[in-house]
Amino acid sequence: MPRRRVLLSAIVLPALAGCDELRRPNTGWPVPPGLLPPGQDPGRAAVATLSRDLSGANRGIPDDPARVARAAALLEWLAVDLMSQPRWEPVSGDARAGIGLARDEMRGALGADPLAAAPLLSTALAAASRALASGNRGAAAAALPDGLFPRGGAATVARLSDPGPLPQGEIAIAALAERVRALDDGGGWSADFDTPVPADRGGRGPSPFGIER
């Protein structure tokens, strides 16, 4: 093969692979362990946990890296779940898209690869959050591989300790929580809200979010 053709192949094939990765549809996955209280529906629990974790994020969240890592891991999970699971369809598109923007804001603040797969980032950040909660910064750094966090694990732990202002995160989760409350109050989820929802529609029990009535 001529040298020019070899060089073109070396450039074009990775680019095509990247395009294929971007075209791959987002699908949901289980929330990594340790992020949410046990025994609760993950969708509702994620909204509640993020509402607490991102409270005041507009001014920054200094000196609480475990909290920031947990919020970052949950944003990765929730951004995909909102767009892939039919149970969220009654939530306005703007409210759902806002969480995606908050996820992107957090990636930028932490220096994460902007094109990394969300499940990989969520799993790594969840492991870092668990390690930080136990006071083990070394284990947290080791949980954040260079392939996902190009600045390295130690630098990322430092950013978790002081990510700077996260206005989109605070605004987006407040808007989503308010929309969920409005749907609760108005009974606006769906006609079959109290009937079992099949797994292929995102159901997990007697109601999409395990809400007590």
PADO-953090 format. One record per residue (C-alpha): chain; x, y, z; residue in three letters. Coordinates in steps of 0.2 Angstrom, whole numbers, plus 5000, padded with zeros to 4 digits. Layout:
BEGIN
<rec><chain>A</chain><x>X</x><y>Y</y><z>Z</z><resn>ALA</resn></rec>
...
//
This chain:
BEGIN
<rec><chain>A</chain><x>5000</x><y>5000</y><z>5000</z><resn>MET</resn></rec>
<rec><chain>A</chain><x>5007</x><y>5017</y><z>4995</z><resn>PRO</resn></rec>
<rec><chain>A</chain><x>5013</x><y>5027</y><z>5010</z><resn>ARG</resn></rec>
<rec><chain>A</chain><x>5000</x><y>5041</y><z>5007</z><resn>ARG</resn></rec>
<rec><chain>A</chain><x>4986</x><y>5028</y><z>5008</z><resn>ARG</resn></rec>
<rec><chain>A</chain><x>4993</x><y>5021</y><z>5024</z><resn>VAL</resn></rec>
<rec><chain>A</chain><x>4993</x><y>5039</y><z>5032</z><resn>LEU</resn></rec>
<rec><chain>A</chain><x>4976</x><y>5042</y><z>5026</z><resn>LEU</resn></rec>
<rec><chain>A</chain><x>4970</x><y>5026</y><z>5034</z><resn>SER</resn></rec>
<rec><chain>A</chain><x>4978</x><y>5030</y><z>5050</z><resn>ALA</resn></rec>
<rec><chain>A</chain><x>4969</x><y>5047</y><z>5051</z><resn>ILE</resn></rec>
<rec><chain>A</chain><x>4952</x><y>5042</y><z>5043</z><resn>VAL</resn></rec>
<rec><chain>A</chain><x>4949</x><y>5025</y><z>5053</z><resn>LEU</resn></rec>
<rec><chain>A</chain><x>4950</x><y>5032</y><z>5070</z><resn>PRO</resn></rec>
<rec><chain>A</chain><x>4939</x><y>5047</y><z>5065</z><resn>ALA</resn></rec>
<rec><chain>A</chain><x>4926</x><y>5035</y><z>5058</z><resn>LEU</resn></rec>
<rec><chain>A</chain><x>4926</x><y>5025</y><z>5074</z><resn>ALA</resn></rec>
<rec><chain>A</chain><x>4924</x><y>5041</y><z>5084</z><resn>GLY</resn></rec>
<rec><chain>A</chain><x>4909</x><y>5045</y><z>5073</z><resn>CYS</resn></rec>
<rec><chain>A</chain><x>4902</x><y>5028</y><z>5076</z><resn>ASP</resn></rec>
<rec><chain>A</chain><x>4904</x><y>5030</y><z>5095</z><resn>GLU</resn></rec>
<rec><chain>A</chain><x>4894</x><y>5047</y><z>5094</z><resn>LEU</resn></rec>
<rec><chain>A</chain><x>4880</x><y>5039</y><z>5084</z><resn>ARG</resn></rec>
<rec><chain>A</chain><x>4878</x><y>5025</y><z>5097</z><resn>ARG</resn></rec>
<rec><chain>A</chain><x>4861</x><y>5027</y><z>5106</z><resn>PRO</resn></rec>
<rec><chain>A</chain><x>4862</x><y>5031</y><z>5124</z><resn>ASN</resn></rec>
<rec><chain>A</chain><x>4854</x><y>5018</y><z>5135</z><resn>THR</resn></rec>
<rec><chain>A</chain><x>4851</x><y>5017</y><z>5154</z><resn>GLY</resn></rec>
<rec><chain>A</chain><x>4861</x><y>5007</y><z>5166</z><resn>TRP</resn></rec>
<rec><chain>A</chain><x>4860</x><y>5003</y><z>5185</z><resn>PRO</resn></rec>
<rec><chain>A</chain><x>4866</x><y>5017</y><z>5197</z><resn>VAL</resn></rec>
<rec><chain>A</chain><x>4883</x><y>5013</y><z>5204</z><resn>PRO</resn></rec>
<rec><chain>A</chain><x>4883</x><y>5007</y><z>5222</z><resn>PRO</resn></rec>
<rec><chain>A</chain><x>4885</x><y>5019</y><z>5236</z><resn>GLY</resn></rec>
<rec><chain>A</chain><x>4877</x><y>5034</y><z>5228</z><resn>LEU</resn></rec>
<rec><chain>A</chain><x>4859</x><y>5033</y><z>5234</z><resn>LEU</resn></rec>
<rec><chain>A</chain><x>4850</x><y>5027</y><z>5249</z><resn>PRO</resn></rec>
<rec><chain>A</chain><x>4845</x><y>5009</y><z>5248</z><resn>PRO</resn></rec>
<rec><chain>A</chain><x>4828</x><y>5003</y><z>5244</z><resn>GLY</resn></rec>
<rec><chain>A</chain><x>4822</x><y>5018</y><z>5234</z><resn>GLN</resn></rec>
<rec><chain>A</chain><x>4818</x><y>5021</y><z>5216</z><resn>ASP</resn></rec>
<rec><chain>A</chain><x>4834</x><y>5028</y><z>5208</z><resn>PRO</resn></rec>
<rec><chain>A</chain><x>4826</x><y>5041</y><z>5198</z><resn>GLY</resn></rec>
<rec><chain>A</chain><x>4817</x><y>5049</y><z>5212</z><resn>ARG</resn></rec>
<rec><chain>A</chain><x>4832</x><y>5047</y><z>5224</z><resn>ALA</resn></rec>
<rec><chain>A</chain><x>4844</x><y>5054</y><z>5211</z><resn>ALA</resn></rec>
<rec><chain>A</chain><x>4834</x><y>5070</y><z>5210</z><resn>VAL</resn></rec>
<rec><chain>A</chain><x>4832</x><y>5072</y><z>5229</z><resn>ALA</resn></rec>
<rec><chain>A</chain><x>4851</x><y>5068</y><z>5231</z><resn>THR</resn></rec>
<rec><chain>A</chain><x>4857</x><y>5080</y><z>5218</z><resn>LEU</resn></rec>
<rec><chain>A</chain><x>4845</x><y>5094</y><z>5224</z><resn>SER</resn></rec>
<rec><chain>A</chain><x>4855</x><y>5093</y><z>5241</z><resn>ARG</resn></rec>
<rec><chain>A</chain><x>4872</x><y>5090</y><z>5234</z><resn>ASP</resn></rec>
<rec><chain>A</chain><x>4871</x><y>5105</y><z>5221</z><resn>LEU</resn></rec>
<rec><chain>A</chain><x>4862</x><y>5117</y><z>5233</z><resn>SER</resn></rec>
<rec><chain>A</chain><x>4873</x><y>5132</y><z>5233</z><resn>GLY</resn></rec>
<rec><chain>A</chain><x>4884</x><y>5126</y><z>5218</z><resn>ALA</resn></rec>
<rec><chain>A</chain><x>4882</x><y>5143</y><z>5210</z><resn>ASN</resn></rec>
<rec><chain>A</chain><x>4895</x><y>5149</y><z>5223</z><resn>ARG</resn></rec>
<rec><chain>A</chain><x>4905</x><y>5133</y><z>5222</z><resn>GLY</resn></rec>
<rec><chain>A</chain><x>4907</x><y>5118</y><z>5233</z><resn>ILE</resn></rec>
<rec><chain>A</chain><x>4924</x><y>5119</y><z>5242</z><resn>PRO</resn></rec>
<rec><chain>A</chain><x>4932</x><y>5106</y><z>5253</z><resn>ASP</resn></rec>
<rec><chain>A</chain><x>4919</x><y>5093</y><z>5250</z><resn>ASP</resn></rec>
<rec><chain>A</chain><x>4926</x><y>5082</y><z>5237</z><resn>PRO</resn></rec>
<rec><chain>A</chain><x>4915</x><y>5066</y><z>5241</z><resn>ALA</resn></rec>
<rec><chain>A</chain><x>4900</x><y>5077</y><z>5238</z><resn>ARG</resn></rec>
<rec><chain>A</chain><x>4906</x><y>5084</y><z>5222</z><resn>VAL</resn></rec>
<rec><chain>A</chain><x>4911</x><y>5066</y><z>5216</z><resn>ALA</resn></rec>
<rec><chain>A</chain><x>4894</x><y>5059</y><z>5220</z><resn>ARG</resn></rec>
<rec><chain>A</chain><x>4885</x><y>5073</y><z>5211</z><resn>ALA</resn></rec>
<rec><chain>A</chain><x>4896</x><y>5071</y><z>5196</z><resn>ALA</resn></rec>
<rec><chain>A</chain><x>4892</x><y>5052</y><z>5195</z><resn>ALA</resn></rec>
<rec><chain>A</chain><x>4874</x><y>5055</y><z>5197</z><resn>LEU</resn></rec>
<rec><chain>A</chain><x>4873</x><y>5068</y><z>5184</z><resn>LEU</resn></rec>
<rec><chain>A</chain><x>4881</x><y>5056</y><z>5172</z><resn>GLU</resn></rec>
<rec><chain>A</chain><x>4868</x><y>5043</y><z>5176</z><resn>TRP</resn></rec>
<rec><chain>A</chain><x>4853</x><y>5055</y><z>5177</z><resn>LEU</resn></rec>
<rec><chain>A</chain><x>4857</x><y>5064</y><z>5160</z><resn>ALA</resn></rec>
<rec><chain>A</chain><x>4856</x><y>5048</y><z>5151</z><resn>VAL</resn></rec>
<rec><chain>A</chain><x>4841</x><y>5041</y><z>5160</z><resn>ASP</resn></rec>
<rec><chain>A</chain><x>4831</x><y>5056</y><z>5157</z><resn>LEU</resn></rec>
<rec><chain>A</chain><x>4833</x><y>5054</y><z>5138</z><resn>MET</resn></rec>
<rec><chain>A</chain><x>4832</x><y>5036</y><z>5137</z><resn>SER</resn></rec>
<rec><chain>A</chain><x>4818</x><y>5030</y><z>5148</z><resn>GLN</resn></rec>
<rec><chain>A</chain><x>4800</x><y>5033</y><z>5143</z><resn>PRO</resn></rec>
<rec><chain>A</chain><x>4794</x><y>5036</y><z>5161</z><resn>ARG</resn></rec>
<rec><chain>A</chain><x>4802</x><y>5053</y><z>5160</z><resn>TRP</resn></rec>
<rec><chain>A</chain><x>4792</x><y>5058</y><z>5145</z><resn>GLU</resn></rec>
<rec><chain>A</chain><x>4780</x><y>5069</y><z>5154</z><resn>PRO</resn></rec>
<rec><chain>A</chain><x>4795</x><y>5080</y><z>5160</z><resn>VAL</resn></rec>
<rec><chain>A</chain><x>4798</x><y>5095</y><z>5148</z><resn>SER</resn></rec>
<rec><chain>A</chain><x>4812</x><y>5093</y><z>5136</z><resn>GLY</resn></rec>
<rec><chain>A</chain><x>4820</x><y>5109</y><z>5143</z><resn>ASP</resn></rec>
<rec><chain>A</chain><x>4820</x><y>5102</y><z>5160</z><resn>ALA</resn></rec>
<rec><chain>A</chain><x>4828</x><y>5086</y><z>5154</z><resn>ARG</resn></rec>
<rec><chain>A</chain><x>4841</x><y>5094</y><z>5143</z><resn>ALA</resn></rec>
<rec><chain>A</chain><x>4846</x><y>5105</y><z>5157</z><resn>GLY</resn></rec>
<rec><chain>A</chain><x>4853</x><y>5091</y><z>5166</z><resn>ILE</resn></rec>
<rec><chain>A</chain><x>4863</x><y>5086</y><z>5151</z><resn>GLY</resn></rec>
<rec><chain>A</chain><x>4871</x><y>5104</y><z>5151</z><resn>LEU</resn></rec>
<rec><chain>A</chain><x>4874</x><y>5102</y><z>5170</z><resn>ALA</resn></rec>
<rec><chain>A</chain><x>4883</x><y>5086</y><z>5166</z><resn>ARG</resn></rec>
<rec><chain>A</chain><x>4894</x><y>5094</y><z>5153</z><resn>ASP</resn></rec>
<rec><chain>A</chain><x>4897</x><y>5109</y><z>5165</z><resn>GLU</resn></rec>
<rec><chain>A</chain><x>4903</x><y>5097</y><z>5178</z><resn>MET</resn></rec>
<rec><chain>A</chain><x>4914</x><y>5087</y><z>5166</z><resn>ARG</resn></rec>
<rec><chain>A</chain><x>4923</x><y>5104</y><z>5161</z><resn>GLY</resn></rec>
<rec><chain>A</chain><x>4925</x><y>5109</y><z>5179</z><resn>ALA</resn></rec>
<rec><chain>A</chain><x>4934</x><y>5092</y><z>5183</z><resn>LEU</resn></rec>
<rec><chain>A</chain><x>4944</x><y>5091</y><z>5167</z><resn>GLY</resn></rec>
<rec><chain>A</chain><x>4935</x><y>5075</y><z>5162</z><resn>ALA</resn></rec>
<rec><chain>A</chain><x>4936</x><y>5069</y><z>5143</z><resn>ASP</resn></rec>
<rec><chain>A</chain><x>4921</x><y>5078</y><z>5136</z><resn>PRO</resn></rec>
<rec><chain>A</chain><x>4917</x><y>5063</y><z>5124</z><resn>LEU</resn></rec>
<rec><chain>A</chain><x>4920</x><y>5049</y><z>5137</z><resn>ALA</resn></rec>
<rec><chain>A</chain><x>4906</x><y>5036</y><z>5139</z><resn>ALA</resn></rec>
<rec><chain>A</chain><x>4894</x><y>5041</y><z>5153</z><resn>ALA</resn></rec>
<rec><chain>A</chain><x>4894</x><y>5024</y><z>5162</z><resn>PRO</resn></rec>
<rec><chain>A</chain><x>4913</x><y>5023</y><z>5163</z><resn>LEU</resn></rec>
<rec><chain>A</chain><x>4913</x><y>5041</y><z>5170</z><resn>LEU</resn></rec>
<rec><chain>A</chain><x>4899</x><y>5037</y><z>5182</z><resn>SER</resn></rec>
<rec><chain>A</chain><x>4907</x><y>5021</y><z>5189</z><resn>THR</resn></rec>
<rec><chain>A</chain><x>4924</x><y>5030</y><z>5191</z><resn>ALA</resn></rec>
<rec><chain>A</chain><x>4917</x><y>5045</y><z>5200</z><resn>LEU</resn></rec>
<rec><chain>A</chain><x>4906</x><y>5034</y><z>5211</z><resn>ALA</resn></rec>
<rec><chain>A</chain><x>4922</x><y>5024</y><z>5216</z><resn>ALA</resn></rec>
<rec><chain>A</chain><x>4931</x><y>5040</y><z>5220</z><resn>ALA</resn></rec>
<rec><chain>A</chain><x>4916</x><y>5047</y><z>5230</z><resn>SER</resn></rec>
<rec><chain>A</chain><x>4916</x><y>5031</y><z>5241</z><resn>ARG</resn></rec>
<rec><chain>A</chain><x>4935</x><y>5032</y><z>5244</z><resn>ALA</resn></rec>
<rec><chain>A</chain><x>4934</x><y>5051</y><z>5248</z><resn>LEU</resn></rec>
<rec><chain>A</chain><x>4920</x><y>5048</y><z>5260</z><resn>ALA</resn></rec>
<rec><chain>A</chain><x>4931</x><y>5036</y><z>5269</z><resn>SER</resn></rec>
<rec><chain>A</chain><x>4946</x><y>5048</y><z>5269</z><resn>GLY</resn></rec>
<rec><chain>A</chain><x>4957</x><y>5039</y><z>5256</z><resn>ASN</resn></rec>
<rec><chain>A</chain><x>4962</x><y>5052</y><z>5244</z><resn>ARG</resn></rec>
<rec><chain>A</chain><x>4975</x><y>5040</y><z>5236</z><resn>GLY</resn></rec>
<rec><chain>A</chain><x>4962</x><y>5027</y><z>5232</z><resn>ALA</resn></rec>
<rec><chain>A</chain><x>4951</x><y>5041</y><z>5225</z><resn>ALA</resn></rec>
<rec><chain>A</chain><x>4965</x><y>5046</y><z>5213</z><resn>ALA</resn></rec>
<rec><chain>A</chain><x>4968</x><y>5028</y><z>5208</z><resn>ALA</resn></rec>
<rec><chain>A</chain><x>4949</x><y>5026</y><z>5203</z><resn>ALA</resn></rec>
<rec><chain>A</chain><x>4951</x><y>5041</y><z>5191</z><resn>LEU</resn></rec>
<rec><chain>A</chain><x>4961</x><y>5034</y><z>5176</z><resn>PRO</resn></rec>
<rec><chain>A</chain><x>4970</x><y>5045</y><z>5164</z><resn>ASP</resn></rec>
<rec><chain>A</chain><x>4959</x><y>5039</y><z>5149</z><resn>GLY</resn></rec>
<rec><chain>A</chain><x>4944</x><y>5047</y><z>5157</z><resn>LEU</resn></rec>
<rec><chain>A</chain><x>4953</x><y>5061</y><z>5166</z><resn>PHE</resn></rec>
<rec><chain>A</chain><x>4968</x><y>5067</y><z>5156</z><resn>PRO</resn></rec>
<rec><chain>A</chain><x>4975</x><y>5078</y><z>5170</z><resn>ARG</resn></rec>
<rec><chain>A</chain><x>4977</x><y>5062</y><z>5181</z><resn>GLY</resn></rec>
<rec><chain>A</chain><x>4969</x><y>5056</y><z>5196</z><resn>GLY</resn></rec>
<rec><chain>A</chain><x>4978</x><y>5067</y><z>5209</z><resn>ALA</resn></rec>
<rec><chain>A</chain><x>4974</x><y>5083</y><z>5199</z><resn>ALA</resn></rec>
<rec><chain>A</chain><x>4956</x><y>5078</y><z>5197</z><resn>THR</resn></rec>
<rec><chain>A</chain><x>4954</x><y>5075</y><z>5216</z><resn>VAL</resn></rec>
<rec><chain>A</chain><x>4961</x><y>5092</y><z>5218</z><resn>ALA</resn></rec>
<rec><chain>A</chain><x>4947</x><y>5099</y><z>5207</z><resn>ARG</resn></rec>
<rec><chain>A</chain><x>4934</x><y>5089</y><z>5216</z><resn>LEU</resn></rec>
<rec><chain>A</chain><x>4939</x><y>5098</y><z>5232</z><resn>SER</resn></rec>
<rec><chain>A</chain><x>4937</x><y>5115</y><z>5223</z><resn>ASP</resn></rec>
<rec><chain>A</chain><x>4927</x><y>5113</y><z>5206</z><resn>PRO</resn></rec>
<rec><chain>A</chain><x>4923</x><y>5132</y><z>5206</z><resn>GLY</resn></rec>
<rec><chain>A</chain><x>4905</x><y>5139</y><z>5202</z><resn>PRO</resn></rec>
<rec><chain>A</chain><x>4892</x><y>5126</y><z>5195</z><resn>LEU</resn></rec>
<rec><chain>A</chain><x>4878</x><y>5138</y><z>5191</z><resn>PRO</resn></rec>
<rec><chain>A</chain><x>4870</x><y>5126</y><z>5177</z><resn>GLN</resn></rec>
<rec><chain>A</chain><x>4870</x><y>5112</y><z>5190</z><resn>GLY</resn></rec>
<rec><chain>A</chain><x>4861</x><y>5121</y><z>5203</z><resn>GLU</resn></rec>
<rec><chain>A</chain><x>4848</x><y>5129</y><z>5191</z><resn>ILE</resn></rec>
<rec><chain>A</chain><x>4845</x><y>5113</y><z>5181</z><resn>ALA</resn></rec>
<rec><chain>A</chain><x>4842</x><y>5101</y><z>5196</z><resn>ILE</resn></rec>
<rec><chain>A</chain><x>4830</x><y>5115</y><z>5204</z><resn>ALA</resn></rec>
<rec><chain>A</chain><x>4820</x><y>5116</y><z>5188</z><resn>ALA</resn></rec>
<rec><chain>A</chain><x>4819</x><y>5097</y><z>5187</z><resn>LEU</resn></rec>
<rec><chain>A</chain><x>4814</x><y>5095</y><z>5205</z><resn>ALA</resn></rec>
<rec><chain>A</chain><x>4800</x><y>5108</y><z>5203</z><resn>GLU</resn></rec>
<rec><chain>A</chain><x>4794</x><y>5099</y><z>5187</z><resn>ARG</resn></rec>
<rec><chain>A</chain><x>4793</x><y>5083</y><z>5196</z><resn>VAL</resn></rec>
<rec><chain>A</chain><x>4783</x><y>5091</y><z>5210</z><resn>ARG</resn></rec>
<rec><chain>A</chain><x>4771</x><y>5099</y><z>5198</z><resn>ALA</resn></rec>
<rec><chain>A</chain><x>4768</x><y>5082</y><z>5190</z><resn>LEU</resn></rec>
<rec><chain>A</chain><x>4765</x><y>5074</y><z>5207</z><resn>ASP</resn></rec>
<rec><chain>A</chain><x>4753</x><y>5088</y><z>5212</z><resn>ASP</resn></rec>
<rec><chain>A</chain><x>4743</x><y>5087</y><z>5196</z><resn>GLY</resn></rec>
<rec><chain>A</chain><x>4743</x><y>5068</y><z>5193</z><resn>GLY</resn></rec>
<rec><chain>A</chain><x>4751</x><y>5072</y><z>5176</z><resn>GLY</resn></rec>
<rec><chain>A</chain><x>4763</x><y>5057</y><z>5175</z><resn>TRP</resn></rec>
<rec><chain>A</chain><x>4752</x><y>5045</y><z>5165</z><resn>SER</resn></rec>
<rec><chain>A</chain><x>4735</x><y>5036</y><z>5165</z><resn>ALA</resn></rec>
<rec><chain>A</chain><x>4743</x><y>5020</y><z>5171</z><resn>ASP</resn></rec>
<rec><chain>A</chain><x>4754</x><y>5028</y><z>5184</z><resn>PHE</resn></rec>
<rec><chain>A</chain><x>4748</x><y>5016</y><z>5197</z><resn>ASP</resn></rec>
<rec><chain>A</chain><x>4750</x><y>5000</y><z>5187</z><resn>THR</resn></rec>
<rec><chain>A</chain><x>4765</x><y>4990</y><z>5185</z><resn>PRO</resn></rec>
<rec><chain>A</chain><x>4777</x><y>4997</y><z>5171</z><resn>VAL</resn></rec>
<rec><chain>A</chain><x>4786</x><y>4984</y><z>5160</z><resn>PRO</resn></rec>
<rec><chain>A</chain><x>4805</x><y>4984</y><z>5162</z><resn>ALA</resn></rec>
<rec><chain>A</chain><x>4807</x><y>4988</y><z>5144</z><resn>ASP</resn></rec>
<rec><chain>A</chain><x>4798</x><y>5005</y><z>5148</z><resn>ARG</resn></rec>
<rec><chain>A</chain><x>4809</x><y>5009</y><z>5162</z><resn>GLY</resn></rec>
<rec><chain>A</chain><x>4797</x><y>5002</y><z>5176</z><resn>GLY</resn></rec>
<rec><chain>A</chain><x>4803</x><y>4996</y><z>5192</z><resn>ARG</resn></rec>
<rec><chain>A</chain><x>4787</x><y>4992</y><z>5202</z><resn>GLY</resn></rec>
<rec><chain>A</chain><x>4770</x><y>4998</y><z>5206</z><resn>PRO</resn></rec>
<rec><chain>A</chain><x>4774</x><y>5016</y><z>5200</z><resn>SER</resn></rec>
<rec><chain>A</chain><x>4788</x><y>5023</y><z>5189</z><resn>PRO</resn></rec>
<rec><chain>A</chain><x>4796</x><y>5032</y><z>5204</z><resn>PHE</resn></rec>
<rec><chain>A</chain><x>4790</x><y>5021</y><z>5218</z><resn>GLY</resn></rec>
<rec><chain>A</chain><x>4780</x><y>5036</y><z>5225</z><resn>ILE</resn></rec>
<rec><chain>A</chain><x>4770</x><y>5033</y><z>5240</z><resn>GLU</resn></rec>
<rec><chain>A</chain><x>4752</x><y>5039</y><z>5238</z><resn>ARG</resn></rec>
//
